[in-house]
Amino acid sequence: MAAIETTGLTKRYGDLLALSGLELSVERGELYGLLGPNGSGKTTTIEILTGQRTPTAGEVSVLGFDPVERPLSVREAVGILPEREDPPSFLTPREYLRFVGDVREIDDIQSRIAEWADRLEFAGVLDTLASDLSEGERQRVMLAQVFIDEPELVFIDEPLVNLDPLMQAEVKALLSEYCSAGNTLFLSTHFMEVAEALCTRVGIIADGSLVLERDPRTFDGDELLETFASEVDGR
Amino acid sequence: MRGSTVDLPLTLGLFRRMLVEEFRLHTSLFGRRRFVTLPVFVALVVMGGAWLLGLTGTAMGTVVAGVHLLVFFFGLQVGTAGLIGRDAMRDLLGGTTLLVFSARTLPVSRRRLLGVFLLKDVAYYFVFFLSPIVAGFVPLVLVGELPAGELGLLWLTVTATFALGAATSLTLAGVATRSRLILLGVLAGVLAALVLLPGELVALTPYGTYLDPSPVGVIAGFVPLLGLLVAGPLAFQPATGGGGARRVGRDRFDQLSSLGDGTTVRPLLEVARSSGSVWKVVFSLGLLFFVAALLLERVLVVTGIEPSLGIAFGTLLALGTFTTYNWVTQLDDPREYLRYPVAMDRVFAGKRRAFFALSLPTGLAYLAVAALWFPRAELLLGVVVFPLVSVYVYGVTAYLTGLSADELLFDTSLFALYGFALVVVAVPLLVAALAYHAAPRQAVAVALGLSVLAAVVGVLLSRRVGARWEEKLRAGE
């Protein structure tokens, strides 16, 4: 069974057609990258797949659940990191992760907080208010909340944003390790190099439809960028 | 940096752009039509309120004083908006950012941005709230209750009173960025003046100018305001970053866990750590308590009717818990909760526990304070009425506004519906309070029956809140 499957997925906001009959299939264990320009429908796709929005039409299945009918079942099984999301300003990372532990009903949350704070190198700021953390530290805390419940499938919008080069390498290794354990990763990004470095398959979305899917490792040089530009500009 | 010198074109340019930004923000949030009809609605509410107060025999001077007082506190509240910080604003508005937070990217000082932001707020609220409030007095001029010449003066002093409130909160917050001790000293001084020299203090406000529009009265009423408008931005000391990371005890979360899970602890911590801490809850209910005490005394003096203090205080304090709901949802981006495996029902249950954890002890404490001046036996009814009507206020507020209670202020139809929902319960209860000495048993029966009924409605609404807002948010409303 595919981890993610959509058929004719359509979303309309008033007069705006955000998704137009999107057909998508992602296998378990895949590291799938959804590429597209601003406003192409990437965020809406993730929001529908995770039960945050209801589609106007079409069918969708995530880990065997219908996110329209059973959004909580989907969200229990997945981790989500939207773009530009920070931990709440007036909580510390420890408190925020305690909150996440409560809503996810994780029993051994304290030990998991310690484990992920060490792994993502923010143990020194665990008791500092989030508003006083650097952008990179906040991003690490947000990554921790994604993985802390060991989900089978993770959705991340721009995973490497605000991270320094060393931390980017760490996160890339973390994501690869996560997928090699049989889990599935669904990335949304603007950055070709992120898709090339991380993904086993990329899909290019433009105007709410998937226009191309391919293994990025089969591209030479700037071919992915050129393909992206021609597919997006050509529409 | 251009913020260090007087630069009129820059200031005017910022002012104009901030006005445009504010208008676009509100019209994009609530729709142009719902937003621009708000001034008409405000004028109608003031008109109706002044007429009703006239029926009770309340003197025009008391109504005018009350309007100045309310506008001052409104200004106090608005003045804090520019101070909650860029990051906290991002919690609230998601990807939206505002010019006032652009000191890091533009060659303009934070002080200039704050000063212009303050003036923009005054101009903005002048059009959408203050002028409509004054327009609500026009019928009173037509029927001869208010001299025509005083309308212009009222317009000026109401606007200046709002500016005084906004400048006061900005200055107090500015002082707080330098020294908490000085802040406490300033607050103690103002409180002492309020108790010992209330007349002199009032003369130093625009309301003093309304009472005494002579040249001396104008100078006395406006000079402190001008001083605060300059002092507020100057006193403000922006956080410099680096070395200023605030650490807190690691067990705060556990200490509050007895009140509920993370959905309860989080809003409690956010209220305690945001501007004004838990004192804003005490202050906002205290303001209502103070106004209620004044009104009840006026009712007794003017009409000779001795109202039931328990029913009246219980009802009015419960209505005031709306502000507590606003505080516990103030920093929420409702869509954030859709990313966790948590039903909105549970999120609202957490908010409800936080709401009652803050509002119940505060309201009951004010009833206890009232017992120092008023007959204790009469206040006992308030101990029953207050929590029951608070359940109703919670249910109605959560049902109608979700996690964005402040949207009420800018959405005419929602504002009208919410006002109606509160009036439906509050008016019969206040009538029962007035009828208490004429027919005590019946008044108590009506008050208790209504309070229980209101609480039942509140519980029923609370049960539907989660599903309603989950559906609306997922549909993208």
Interface residues (C-beta under 8 A of the other chain):
Chain A: Y13 T50 G51 Q52 R53 T54 P71 L72 R75 E76 I80 P82 R84 E85 D86 P88 S89 F90 L91 T92 R94 E95 R98 F99 V100 G101 D102 V103 R104 V125 L126 D127 T128 L129 A130 S131 D132 L133
Chain B: G85 D87 A88 R90 D91 G95 G244 A245 R246 R247 V248 G249 R250 R252 F253 D261 G262 T263 V265 R266 L269 E270 R273 S274 L331 R335 E336 L338 R339 Y340 P341 V342 A343 R346 L473 R474 A475 G476
